[in-house]
Amino acid sequence: MPDSVPITKQDFSEVAVEGSLYECKASPDLIAAFEERAIKVICSENQVLFSNGEPGRCVYLVLTGEVGLFLPLKSMDGMGFRAQSASFVGLPSAFSNEPYSMTAVARKGAELAAMSRDKFCDLIATSPMLSLDVLRI
């Protein structure tokens, strides 16, 4: 996970649309299995978890607090999202083995569970029910 780097609004330009990932919550079974195998991380103010274009190395589960996500778009400045408790961050890159499509910045005091991409894929591959939970997200 990258070191803490100060992020300002200028780094994200103007966010044209902002929303929350309330519909993208994980099931209790998936949360329990993930937490059991993951490393817990307490984040500092504006700690960058990953940046758009970087190789997808980790999947994060927001335990408490919030992670801000920014998706750059060609047609406008971009879109901002908030991932809160029980939300996964970095999931699409874990499955596609593609670079992260967003930049993720944890807010001060956010507590996350972090797992390597390979370990996450192994977890999902060995449990069909968890795979279905991930697909629902």
Sequence and secondary structure as in RCSB ss.txt:
>XXXX:A:sequence
MPDSVPITKQDFSEVAVEGSLYECKASPDLIAAFEERAIKVICSENQVLFSNGEPGRCVYLVLTGEVGLFLPLKS
MDGMGFRAQSASFVGLPSAFSNEPYSMTAVARKGAELAAMSRDKFCDLIATSPMLSLDVLRI
>XXXX:A:secstr
        HHHH   SEEEE TT B  HHHHHHHHHHSEEEE  TTEEEE TTS   EEEEEEESEEEEEE  SS
SS EEEEEETTBEESHHHHHH    SSEEEE TT EEEEEEHHHHHHHHHT HHHHHHHHH 
